[in-house]
Amino acid sequence: MSKECAAPCHGKVEKGQFFTRANPFGHARFKAWAKGAGLPDVAVLLEPFAGAGHLLRHLADEGLLGMHTAFDIEPQADGIVQRDTIADFPENFDVVVTNPPYLARNSAARRGLSFPEGARHDDLYKEAIARCLDNAGHVAAIIPASFLTSGLFRERLEAVVCLGAGLFDDTEHPVCLAMWGPGRGRGDVFLGEELLGTLADLEAMRPRPQRRHSMAFNAPDGAIGLRGIDGTLGASIRFVRGGEIDGVSSASRSNTRIALDATFSAEQVDLIMAAANRILGTLRAGTGDVLLTAFKGIRKDGLLRRRLDYALARDILDVAISEVSATDAAGSEELRMAA
């Protein structure tokens, strides 16, 4: 949320509303999806969270808007009908294109905002997507890029286009355009115009530890440090010596220190760090960074900042420790055989 959005925007914050300004619908994959969904000439399109109608105008600019119906809890343009579509979702529509509200349950609680009773999910956008998929065969939505690592709504997912930040006037959070169909989808992932592969292909590149090693994050005296968020200049997430990280607490979520429950020499710790950074670099290059959590803001090199979550960091370290341990074991065996 931008700093300018204070008291006058409180209602938008409470309802999770962010209004689309740039046009995300020129992408070839979206146009193919729209044609398959019967837009603009066959199907009647539903926009259940229409806001000020910007999204409908973007569709019209691409020649994709035909018959349509639009609702919003607080309509801000003519032709949009007032309706709380989270509580009372419209029926008998087969095609939905929308920018649903975004508001996490914990953010609502922290800010003293309301959140729907009986919600199945921890964010309004997830609740909205569930409603859309329950009621329509074809759904396209502009949603937070963190959707890619959520594990949700995969079966019918046809494609996701990573759009980056800057699509909205009043938030810097990166977003994506996700498209679902009535059957099982391929789940293709695009970074701009580039097809990276299917989401399953990208997830297969995640490190898969064969063995779990005991370690503790947020350990004030941990031998290994983690700088877990990209800076503003470029890709700067990396594992470092623990002494480079100060001020670690139990609440740390970005820069931290990690204690290994084993006796490693300083040389071995350096080898583990080097292996972990190599594994991380390979993952980032091979997946276009989409498996790392998007962090608000764009780097000087024009790419999104990213954050390495602790679960993935643990997997990387587990694989790195196994590699170093295997190398040490092989070296010891060679020495034994030579003796």
N, C-alpha and C positions, 0 to 999 in steps of 0.2 A: 504494500500500500504506500502510495506517495505521501510525503509529509504534508502536502497541501490538503489532503483529505482528512480534515479534522471534524469539527462539529457539523458543518453543512453536509458531510458525506456519511454521517453516522447511520442513516437509514440504509444506505447502500452497503455499508459494512455488515450490518445486521442481517441483511438479506443475501449477502454474498454476491452482490451485483457488480460486474465490471463490463463496461460497454465496449463492443468491438469497433475499432476505428480503421485499421488497415484491412485489406481484403485478402483473406486466406484461400479463396475458392478458385484461384487461377491455376492451381496445381493440376497436372494432367491426370494424376491418379484420382483426385476428387471428381474431375469431370467424367471419368470412366465410371466411377461409382454412381454418380448422379444419373447417367444415362441408363445404367442397369436398374436403377430405382424407379425409372419412369419419369424423370424430370427433364424438361418442364411441362410436357404436354399431356402425360397420361395420369400420373398420380397427383393427389391433393396433398400438399406439403403442410406439416404442422410445425410451428415454432412455439413451443410451450413456455419459453422464458425470453420473450422478445425484447424486453427493456424499451429502448428508444427506437428499435427497428433497424439499427445499423446492419445487422446480419442480413436481413431481407433485402436491403438495398445492395449489399455486396453480391448476393445471388443474382439480383436483377442486372447488375453491371456485367455479369458473366453470361447473361442470357439463360439463366437457369431457374428463374422464378415464374411459375405459372399460377395455377389455382393454389390458394394457400389460406390458412387460418392461423392467427397469432394470438397468444395470451401472455399476460404477465401479471404478477401480484400488484405491481404499481405501474400501469401503462404510462409511457411517456411520449406516445405518438398516436396520431389518429389511426383508426383501423385495428388497434390492438385491444382485445377484450380483457377486462379485469377478471382474474381468476387465480387462486392459489393452486397451481398445478402440481405442487409437491403433495398437497393433501387431497386434491381432486383432479386426477390426471384425465385429460380428454381421451375418449375411446374412438374406435373406428377410423383411425388414420394408419396408413402403412408406411409413411415416410416422415421422418423427423430430422430436421437440421436445426441445431441449437447451440447456444452458448449458455450452459446451465450455471446456476449460482455456485460460488466456491466459498465454503466456510467450514473449517474443521471444528469438530465437537469440542476439542480442548481449547481452541481459540475462543469459541463462543463462551465457554465457562470462564475463561480467564478475563474476558472483557465484560462479563455480565450480560451477554446477549442470549436470546432465546434460540433453542434448537428443537427441531420437530420431535415430539414424543413418539416413542416406538420406532425410531429410525433404525434401519438394519445396518447402516454403515456409519463410519466416523467422519464423513465429510458430506456436505450438501451435494457436491457435484456427483459423488458416487450414488447417493440416494436418487438423484435426478436421472442418472444414466440407467439405474435399475428400473425406474418407472418407465422410461422410454423403451427399453428392451423388452419389458413385460408386455408392452402394448403395441409395438410396431415392428415390422420385419426389417426395415431399413432405417438405420440411425447413423447420423454423423454429428459429431459434437466437438467443440473447441474446449479442451479440458487441460488441467495442469499436466506438465510433462512428467511429473512423478507417477502418473498413471502407468507408465511403462514398467515400473518396478513394483507395482501394487499386487500383481498376481490376479487381478479381477477381470471379469468380463472377457475372457480369452476365447471361448469356444466359437463365437460367431464373428470374431474380429477379422475383418478383411485387410485393413491397412491402417497405418499410423504415419502421419507426416509431422516431423518435428519442426515447429515453426519458430522456435526461439523466443526471445523477449521482444517487447516493444509493440505488441499487437493491441494493447489497451493503453488508454491515456493515463489511468490511475493505478496501475500496478506494474511492477517490473518482473513479476514472476513469469518464467518461461512456460509455454503452452505447446500443445500438439493438437492436430486435427485427426481424430479417430473415426473410423468408418466400420460399421457392422452391417452384415446382411442376414438373410433369413436362415442360412445354413452354416455349416462349418466353414470358417474362413482360414486363409493362409497366414494372416498376421504379418504381412510385409511391412518393413519399417524403412521409411525414407528420411534422410537428413537433407532437407531442402529437396532438390531434384534427384539426389543420389539414392539409389536403392542399396541399403546396407545388407539386406537379407531378411529372413523371417525373424520374428521375435524369438522363436524357439532356437533358430540357428545362433543368434547372438547370445542367448542365455547359455548355450552349450559351450561358449568360450569362457564362461566363469571358471575360476579355479575350483577344482573338485578335490578337496583333501581326502587322502586315503586313511589318514590317521589324525586324530585330534590331540593336540599338545596343550597342556595346561598353561594358561596365560591369564593375566588380569589387566584390564584396561583401567585408566585413571589411577595408576599406581604412582605416587609421588617420586619414587626412586627407581622406576622402571628403566631397564637398560636400553630399550628401543623407544624412540619418539615417533609421533605421527603428526605431520602437518596436514590436516584432513580437508582443507578447503582451498580451492584455487584462489590466488591473489588476483589483482586487477590487470596484471601485465600478461600473464600466460598460464599454461598448465603447470602448477607448482605443488600439487599434492605429492608428498613423498614421505618415506620412512627415513628417520635420522637417528643419530645417537641421542639417547635420552637426555643427556645434559644440555641439549639445545632447547629443550622445552621447559619453560618456567610456569609456575602458578597453576599446576594441575589440581583439580578438585573432583569430587564424586559427581559433580554436575557437568563436567567437561564433555562437549559433544563434537569438538573440532580438533583443536590441538591437545594432544594427550601424551602420556607415557605408558608403556606396556611392560609389565614384569613377566618374565618367562620363568616357569617353575622347573628350571633345570640349570645345571651349572655349565654355562658356556663361557669360553674365554673371550677376551676383547676381540681377538681375530675372528672367532666364530660369529660373534654378534655383527661385526662388519660384513661378513659373508652373507648372513641372513638378511641384513638390510639391503645389500646389493641385489640379492635374489628377489626379494620382495619388490623392489623398485623395478626390476626387469619384468616381473610378472604383471605388475600394475601397468607399466608402459605398453606391454603387448596387448593387454585387455583394452586399454583406452584406444589404441590405434586400430584394433580389429573391430571394435564395436561402435566407432564414432562417438564414444563417450556416453551413449544413451543408457547404459546400465548403472552409471554413477548418478546419484541424485542431483538434479538441476538445482543450482543455487542462484538466488536473484542477482541480476546484474550481468553485464557482458564484459569480457576481457578486452584488453587493448588490441588483441589479435582478431577481434570480431566474433569469437566463439563464446558460448555460455560458460560461466563459472560452474564448477562442479564440486560436490562434497562426497567424500568416501565414508560410507556408513561403517559402523564398527563390525557388523556381521561380515561384510565383504572384506574388510581389513583383516579380520581373524582368519578367513579362508585363505587369503593371500599369504599370511604369515605361516599358517599351518603347512602349506605347500612348500614355502621357502625353507622352513626348518627341516622338513623331510628331505629336501634336496641336499642341504648342507650336511645333515646327519648321514645320508647315504654316501656322500662323497668322502666324509671322514671315515666311515666304516670300510669303504673300498680301499682307501689309503692304508688303513691299519692292516687290512688283509694282505695287501701287497708287501708291506713290511714284514708281516709274519711269514709269508711264503719265502721272502728273500732270506730271512734268517734261517 
